Amino acid sequence: VVEGVGGQVRPDEATVRKFIIGSQTLHRVDLLVYGDRFSANGVDGILGQNILRLGDIEIDLANGVAKLFKDSGCEHANLAYWAGSAQVGVLDIQPTDPSRSQIVAQAQLNGSNIQVMFDAGAGCSSLVLHSAAKLGITPQSPGVIPGGLVRGTGSAARDSWIAPFKSFKLDSEETLNTHLRIEDINRLPKNVDMLLGADFFLSHHIFIAYSQR
């Protein structure tokens, strides 16, 4: 079963003899097969963590670049090699493995610690509705406006709202007096409060070092 914002789907599975990505050739790769909802945009499939965890990964969506890395001896190095002397943020992520592949780290929202999951497959960043409620923000709160319907894996659509927040902080990067989307996302790992989606990836140059957490 594959679960997403829009509910559940039950995919089939296929094994392809040869899968080429960049200059790498992978043999006997297992792929899930379900539906054609992406084909209207000329997309044939989604690269998931079984591919993206083959090494550490640099993601620079604003420039259309994703690079897989094999690194060693880099425990004390600044892996943001493109940043030069500029300040970069560094986040510890929770341990990952094939059965628990989500990239989860800690952030601060309105001064309270929250757990955020990095998911480039999500079109926009969203805060879980019950996590917003813990901070006193609901769809009925002052300043909250409708955010439209949100879709994802599965056929259902969910309502969302845009809500004001005093601050959102990731390591040393802090955004004050911002607005975030809130929605009822009930298919996330139970400890996750927020999805950081493609909008976040488009505005950040990111290196995910699985090897160093």
C-alpha positions as a Markdown table, in Angstrom:
| # | Residue | x | y | z |
|---|---|---|---|---|
| 1 | Val | 0.0 | 0.0 | 0.0 |
| 2 | Val | 1.2 | 3.5 | -0.9 |
| 3 | Glu | -0.2 | 6.3 | 1.2 |
| 4 | Gly | -0.3 | 10.0 | 0.5 |
| 5 | Val | -2.3 | 13.2 | 0.9 |
| 6 | Gly | -5.1 | 11.8 | -1.3 |
| 7 | Gly | -5.4 | 8.4 | 0.5 |
| 8 | Gln | -4.2 | 5.0 | -0.5 |
| 9 | Val | -3.4 | 3.2 | -3.7 |
| 10 | Arg | -2.4 | -0.5 | -4.1 |
| 11 | Pro | 0.3 | -0.7 | -6.8 |
| 12 | Asp | 1.7 | -3.6 | -8.8 |
| 13 | Glu | 5.4 | -4.3 | -8.9 |
| 14 | Ala | 7.7 | -4.8 | -11.9 |
| 15 | Thr | 11.4 | -5.7 | -12.2 |
| 16 | Val | 13.3 | -4.0 | -15.0 |
| 17 | Arg | 16.5 | -5.6 | -16.4 |
| 18 | Lys | 18.4 | -2.4 | -16.8 |
| 19 | Phe | 17.8 | 1.1 | -15.5 |
| 20 | Ile | 20.1 | 3.9 | -16.6 |
| 21 | Ile | 20.3 | 7.2 | -14.6 |
| 22 | Gly | 23.0 | 9.6 | -15.7 |
| 23 | Ser | 26.2 | 7.6 | -16.2 |
| 24 | Gln | 25.1 | 4.8 | -13.9 |
| 25 | Thr | 23.5 | 1.6 | -15.0 |
| 26 | Leu | 21.5 | -0.4 | -12.4 |
| 27 | His | 20.5 | -4.0 | -13.0 |
| 28 | Arg | 17.3 | -5.7 | -11.9 |
| 29 | Val | 15.6 | -2.7 | -10.3 |
| 30 | Asp | 12.2 | -3.2 | -8.6 |
| 31 | Leu | 9.6 | -0.5 | -9.5 |
| 32 | Leu | 6.1 | 0.1 | -8.3 |
| 33 | Val | 3.5 | 0.5 | -11.0 |
| 34 | Tyr | 0.2 | 2.4 | -10.5 |
| 35 | Gly | -2.0 | 4.7 | -12.5 |
| 36 | Asp | -1.2 | 7.3 | -15.2 |
| 37 | Arg | -2.0 | 10.6 | -13.3 |
| 38 | Phe | 1.6 | 11.9 | -13.9 |
| 39 | Ser | 1.6 | 11.2 | -17.7 |
| 40 | Ala | -0.4 | 14.3 | -18.6 |
| 41 | Asn | 2.7 | 16.3 | -17.6 |
| 42 | Gly | 5.1 | 14.2 | -19.6 |
| 43 | Val | 6.3 | 12.4 | -16.5 |
| 44 | Asp | 6.9 | 8.7 | -16.7 |
| 45 | Gly | 7.7 | 8.0 | -13.1 |
| 46 | Ile | 9.0 | 9.1 | -9.7 |
| 47 | Leu | 12.4 | 8.5 | -8.4 |
| 48 | Gly | 12.1 | 7.3 | -4.8 |
| 49 | Gln | 14.5 | 6.6 | -2.0 |
| 50 | Asn | 15.5 | 3.2 | -3.3 |
| 51 | Ile | 17.3 | 5.2 | -6.0 |
| 52 | Leu | 18.1 | 8.4 | -4.2 |
| 53 | Arg | 19.7 | 6.6 | -1.2 |
| 54 | Leu | 22.4 | 5.0 | -3.4 |
| 55 | Gly | 24.7 | 7.7 | -2.1 |
| 56 | Asp | 24.6 | 11.1 | -0.5 |
| 57 | Ile | 22.7 | 13.7 | -2.7 |
| 58 | Glu | 23.0 | 17.3 | -3.7 |
| 59 | Ile | 19.8 | 18.9 | -4.8 |
| 60 | Asp | 19.7 | 22.3 | -6.5 |
| 61 | Leu | 16.3 | 22.4 | -8.1 |
| 62 | Ala | 16.5 | 26.1 | -9.0 |
| 63 | Asn | 19.2 | 25.2 | -11.4 |
| 64 | Gly | 17.7 | 21.9 | -12.4 |
| 65 | Val | 20.5 | 19.8 | -10.8 |
| 66 | Ala | 20.6 | 16.7 | -8.6 |
| 67 | Lys | 23.9 | 14.8 | -8.0 |
| 68 | Leu | 24.5 | 11.5 | -6.3 |
| 69 | Phe | 27.8 | 11.4 | -4.3 |
| 70 | Lys | 29.9 | 8.7 | -2.8 |
| 71 | Asp | 32.1 | 10.4 | -0.2 |
| 72 | Ser | 34.6 | 9.2 | 2.4 |
| 73 | Gly | 36.8 | 11.0 | 4.9 |
| 74 | Cys | 34.5 | 14.0 | 5.0 |
| 75 | Glu | 33.4 | 13.8 | 8.6 |
| 76 | His | 34.8 | 17.3 | 9.4 |
| 77 | Ala | 34.4 | 18.9 | 6.0 |
| 78 | Asn | 31.9 | 21.5 | 4.8 |
| 79 | Leu | 30.0 | 19.5 | 2.2 |
| 80 | Ala | 28.4 | 22.7 | 0.9 |
| 81 | Tyr | 31.4 | 23.1 | -1.4 |
| 82 | Trp | 29.5 | 25.7 | -3.6 |
| 83 | Ala | 29.0 | 28.1 | -0.6 |
| 84 | Gly | 32.6 | 29.3 | -0.3 |
| 85 | Ser | 32.9 | 31.4 | 2.9 |
| 86 | Ala | 29.2 | 32.0 | 3.1 |
| 87 | Gln | 27.3 | 30.8 | 6.2 |
| 88 | Val | 25.4 | 27.5 | 5.7 |
| 89 | Gly | 22.9 | 25.7 | 7.9 |
| 90 | Val | 23.6 | 22.3 | 9.2 |
| 91 | Leu | 20.9 | 20.0 | 10.5 |
| 92 | Asp | 21.2 | 16.5 | 12.1 |
| 93 | Ile | 18.7 | 14.1 | 10.5 |
| 94 | Gln | 17.2 | 11.0 | 12.1 |
| 95 | Pro | 18.8 | 7.6 | 11.2 |
| 96 | Thr | 17.5 | 6.2 | 7.9 |
| 97 | Asp | 17.4 | 2.7 | 6.4 |
| 98 | Pro | 15.3 | 1.1 | 3.6 |
| 99 | Ser | 12.3 | 0.6 | 5.9 |
| 100 | Arg | 12.6 | 4.1 | 7.4 |
| 101 | Ser | 13.8 | 6.3 | 4.6 |
| 102 | Gln | 12.2 | 9.6 | 5.4 |
| 103 | Ile | 14.5 | 12.6 | 6.0 |
| 104 | Val | 13.4 | 14.1 | 9.3 |
| 105 | Ala | 15.1 | 17.0 | 11.2 |
| 106 | Gln | 14.2 | 19.5 | 13.9 |
| 107 | Ala | 13.1 | 23.0 | 13.4 |
| 108 | Gln | 11.5 | 25.7 | 15.5 |
| 109 | Leu | 8.1 | 27.3 | 14.8 |
| 110 | Asn | 7.0 | 30.2 | 17.0 |
| 111 | Gly | 9.8 | 29.2 | 19.3 |
| 112 | Ser | 8.6 | 25.6 | 19.8 |
| 113 | Asn | 10.5 | 22.5 | 18.5 |
| 114 | Ile | 8.8 | 20.7 | 15.6 |
| 115 | Gln | 9.9 | 17.8 | 13.4 |
| 116 | Val | 10.1 | 18.5 | 9.7 |
| 117 | Met | 10.2 | 16.0 | 6.8 |
| 118 | Phe | 12.0 | 16.9 | 3.6 |
| 119 | Asp | 10.0 | 15.7 | 0.6 |
| 120 | Ala | 10.7 | 17.1 | -2.8 |
| 121 | Gly | 7.8 | 15.1 | -4.1 |
| 122 | Ala | 5.4 | 17.3 | -2.3 |
| 123 | Gly | 4.4 | 20.3 | -4.4 |
| 124 | Cys | 4.3 | 22.7 | -1.4 |
| 125 | Ser | 5.3 | 22.8 | 2.2 |
| 126 | Ser | 2.5 | 22.2 | 4.8 |
| 127 | Leu | 2.1 | 22.1 | 8.5 |
| 128 | Val | 0.0 | 19.2 | 10.0 |
| 129 | Leu | -3.3 | 20.6 | 11.3 |
| 130 | His | -3.1 | 19.1 | 14.8 |
| 131 | Ser | 0.5 | 20.4 | 15.1 |
| 132 | Ala | -0.7 | 23.9 | 14.3 |
| 133 | Ala | -3.5 | 23.5 | 16.9 |
| 134 | Lys | -0.8 | 22.8 | 19.5 |
| 135 | Leu | 0.5 | 26.3 | 18.8 |
| 136 | Gly | -3.0 | 27.8 | 19.0 |
| 137 | Ile | -3.6 | 28.0 | 15.3 |
| 138 | Thr | -6.7 | 26.6 | 13.7 |
| 139 | Pro | -8.7 | 27.3 | 10.4 |
| 140 | Gln | -10.9 | 29.6 | 12.5 |
| 141 | Ser | -8.0 | 31.7 | 14.0 |
| 142 | Pro | -7.8 | 35.4 | 13.1 |
| 143 | Gly | -5.8 | 36.0 | 9.9 |
| 144 | Val | -6.2 | 32.4 | 8.6 |
| 145 | Ile | -7.6 | 32.2 | 5.0 |
| 146 | Pro | -8.5 | 29.3 | 2.7 |
| 147 | Gly | -5.6 | 27.8 | 0.8 |
| 148 | Gly | -7.4 | 25.7 | -1.8 |
| 149 | Leu | -7.5 | 22.0 | -2.3 |
| 150 | Val | -4.3 | 19.9 | -2.1 |
| 151 | Arg | -3.8 | 16.7 | -4.0 |
| 152 | Gly | -1.1 | 14.0 | -3.9 |
| 153 | Thr | -0.8 | 10.2 | -4.0 |
| 154 | Gly | -4.4 | 8.8 | -4.1 |
| 155 | Ser | -7.6 | 10.2 | -5.6 |
| 156 | Ala | -8.9 | 12.4 | -2.8 |
| 157 | Ala | -8.3 | 16.2 | -2.3 |
| 158 | Arg | -8.0 | 17.9 | 1.0 |
| 159 | Asp | -8.8 | 21.5 | 2.1 |
| 160 | Ser | -5.9 | 23.7 | 3.2 |
| 161 | Trp | -5.5 | 27.1 | 4.8 |
| 162 | Ile | -2.8 | 29.8 | 4.9 |
| 163 | Ala | -2.0 | 30.9 | 8.5 |
| 164 | Pro | 0.3 | 33.6 | 9.9 |
| 165 | Phe | 3.2 | 32.6 | 12.2 |
| 166 | Lys | 5.6 | 34.7 | 14.1 |
| 167 | Ser | 8.8 | 32.8 | 13.2 |
| 168 | Phe | 10.1 | 29.7 | 11.5 |
| 169 | Lys | 13.7 | 28.6 | 12.1 |
| 170 | Leu | 16.0 | 26.0 | 10.6 |
| 171 | Asp | 19.4 | 26.0 | 12.3 |
| 172 | Ser | 20.6 | 29.6 | 11.8 |
| 173 | Glu | 18.1 | 30.6 | 9.1 |
| 174 | Glu | 15.0 | 32.3 | 10.6 |
| 175 | Thr | 12.0 | 33.8 | 8.8 |
| 176 | Leu | 9.9 | 36.2 | 10.8 |
| 177 | Asn | 6.2 | 37.1 | 10.3 |
| 178 | Thr | 5.6 | 34.5 | 7.7 |
| 179 | His | 2.6 | 32.5 | 6.4 |
| 180 | Leu | 2.5 | 28.7 | 6.2 |
| 181 | Arg | 0.0 | 26.3 | 4.7 |
| 182 | Ile | -1.8 | 24.1 | 7.2 |
| 183 | Glu | -3.8 | 20.9 | 6.3 |
| 184 | Asp | -5.0 | 17.6 | 7.6 |
| 185 | Ile | -2.1 | 15.3 | 6.6 |
| 186 | Asn | -2.8 | 12.0 | 8.3 |
| 187 | Arg | -0.5 | 9.8 | 6.4 |
| 188 | Leu | 2.8 | 11.0 | 7.8 |
| 189 | Pro | 5.1 | 9.3 | 10.3 |
| 190 | Lys | 3.5 | 10.0 | 13.7 |
| 191 | Asn | 6.4 | 12.2 | 14.9 |
| 192 | Val | 6.4 | 14.5 | 11.8 |
| 193 | Asp | 4.8 | 18.0 | 12.2 |
| 194 | Met | 5.5 | 19.5 | 8.8 |
| 195 | Leu | 6.4 | 18.7 | 5.2 |
| 196 | Leu | 9.1 | 20.8 | 3.5 |
| 197 | Gly | 8.2 | 20.4 | -0.2 |
| 198 | Ala | 9.4 | 21.5 | -3.6 |
| 199 | Asp | 8.8 | 25.2 | -2.8 |
| 200 | Phe | 11.5 | 24.8 | -0.1 |
| 201 | Phe | 13.9 | 22.9 | -2.3 |
| 202 | Leu | 13.5 | 25.6 | -5.0 |
| 203 | Ser | 14.7 | 28.3 | -2.6 |
| 204 | His | 17.6 | 26.3 | -1.1 |
| 205 | His | 20.7 | 24.5 | -2.3 |
| 206 | Ile | 20.8 | 21.3 | -0.3 |
| 207 | Phe | 23.2 | 18.4 | 0.4 |
| 208 | Ile | 21.8 | 15.4 | 2.2 |
| 209 | Ala | 24.6 | 13.4 | 3.8 |
| 210 | Tyr | 23.0 | 10.0 | 4.7 |
| 211 | Ser | 26.5 | 8.7 | 5.6 |
| 212 | Gln | 26.9 | 11.4 | 8.3 |
| 213 | Arg | 23.3 | 12.0 | 9.3 |
